[in-house]
Amino acid sequence: MNNFKDIQSIWDSQENDNTIEIPKTLRKKIKKANSVVNDSHAKTIIILAITAILVTVGYFLIIKQGSLITITGLVAMLLALIVRIGIEVMSLNRKKKLDVLATSKHLAKDLSNYYMWRKRIHKFPTLLTVSAYILGVGLLFIEFRVHLTSFWFNFFLMEFVVIAIVLFFFIRKKIRQEVNSLAELIAMYEAE
């Protein structure tokens, strides 16, 4: 039984060597950077959920029944939104499990791993979900062409292009803001 207690005391002393005391001046900055990242995930989930609801309600109120192309477009849009919501929920849960005010040196490594994971998410998965969504909208435009006058079809097409461009720059800005906040959080933690 003494061996176990000896091992336990060695283990406990090693854990104490891995601690970092966070200065009170940094706590506020760390909490703010952490809050920006968490809020980004939550806002994205809300916006995507509202978009999914609007797409579904819009389909049933406006089109009601459509061809296979229309249904395929709607399904592509909804799947893209659902996949992205799932990614954001996973990210938020994974992020919330990290105690950014913990005193373990391992937190910097955990934050760094999270940061790298989010950077990977913002590449291929984001491109794939946005592409699926745009494909869905494109398929819906085939149905719009059939049911709308030339004026309204061109109006909605131009509106979609403008909205897509604005959303591209908005999403890009938000991704950069999130990545910068995560990098800042890691830097603040590693600085001490």
N, C-alpha and C positions, 0 to 999 in steps of 0.2 A: 504494500500500500504506500510505503514511503517513496518508491520509484515514481508512482503516478503523481504524487504531490510535487516531487522534484521537477518532473516534466511540466506539470501545470505551472509552477512558478517560473520556469524558464520561458515557457510560452507567454505568460502574462508580462514578463519583463521585455520580451521582444515586441509585444504589442505596444507597450509604452514608448519604446524607442521609435515607433513609426508615427507618432502623433505630431501634429503641427498645431500650434496655438494661433488662431486667427485673430489678428488685431481688431479691436472694435471699430476702427476707422474703415476697415475693409468690409466689415459685415454688411454695412448699408449698401455698398457698391455691389457686393456679391448677391445680396437679396434682389436688388434692382435688375441686374443682368439676368438672374434666374427667372424673375417675374416676366421679363420681356419674352423669354423663350417659351415659358408656360402659356402666357397669354396668346402668343402667336399660334400655338397648337390649338388652343381652345377656340379662338376666333376662326381659324381655318375650318375646324370641324363644324362650327355653326353655319358658316357661309356655304360650305359644301352641302350640308343637310338641307338648308333652305333652297339651294339650287336644285337638288334632287326632288324636293317636294314640288317646286314650281314647274319643273320639267314634266313630272307625272301629272299634276293637276292641269297644266297647260295642254297636254296631250288629250286628256279625257274631256276637257271643256271645248277645245277648239277643233281638234281633228276627229276625235271619238273613235273612228275606225280608219284603219289605213292599210296600205299594202304591206307586203312582206318587207319591202325596203324601209318603209316608215317604222315598222316595229323593230327591225334590226337596228336602225339608227337610234331609236329610243333606248333599246336595250344596251347598245354600245355606250351611250351617254350615261345611263344609270350605273352600269357596271364600272365605268371609269370613276364616277363619283363615289360609289360604294367602296371601291378598292382604295381610293385616296383617303376617304374617311377612316377606313380600317388602319391604314398606315399612320395617320395622324393620331388615332386613339392609342395605337401601340407605342408611338413615340412619346405621347404625353404620359402614359403609364410608366414607360421605361424611365423617363426623365424624373417623374415624381418619386420614384424609388431611390433616386440619388439624394442624399442629404448634403446639400451644398455647404452647410455650416458644420459638417462633421470635421473632426480633427485628425482624420487618417490621411496619410500620404497617398493611400490607394485611391482616394477620391479623385485626385488629379488624373490618375490613369483611367479611372472609370469615366470621367468627364471627357477625356480625350477619345476614348473608345466610342462614346455616344456621339461626339462631334464628328468622328470619321464615318460612323454609321449614317448620320443625317446627311453628310456630304454625298455619300453613295446614293441615298434615297433621292436626293435632289437631282441626280443625273438620270440614269436609265428609267427607274420607276416613274419619276415625274414626267419624263418625256413620253413614256408609253401611255400613261393615263391621259395626258393632254392630247396626244395623238388619237387615242380611242374616242375621246370626247369630240374632237374636231371631226373625225370620221362620222360619228353619229349625227352631228349637226349637218354635215355635208349630205348625208343620206336623207335627212329631213328636208333639206332644200329641194331635193328631187320632187318630193310630195308638194312642197310649197309652189313649185313651178307649175304643177298641174292645177292647183286650186286658186292661185292668186293671179291678179292681173299683172301685166308686165311691170307697171309702175311700182306696185307693192312688192313684187318679187325683188326688183332691183333695189328698192329702198331697204328691205330687210337684209339683202346681201351686203350692201354697203355698210349698213349698221353693224352687221356681224363682223365685217373686216375691221371696222374702227374699234369695236369692243374687243376683238381678239388682240389688236395691237396694244390697246391700253392695258388689257389684262396681262399681256406678256411682260410689259415693263413694270406693272404693279407687282406681279408675282416675282419677277426677277429682283426687284427692290426688297421685297419681304424676305426672300431667301437669303439675300446678302446680309440683311439686317439680322436674321436669325443666326447665320453662320458667324458673323462678326460678334454677336452677343455671346455665343458659345466660346469663341476664341478668346474674347475678353475675360470671360469667367474663368477659363483655364489659366490664362496668363496671370490673373489676379491671385489665383490659388497657388500657382507655382512660384510666384514672386516671393512669397513668404517662406 
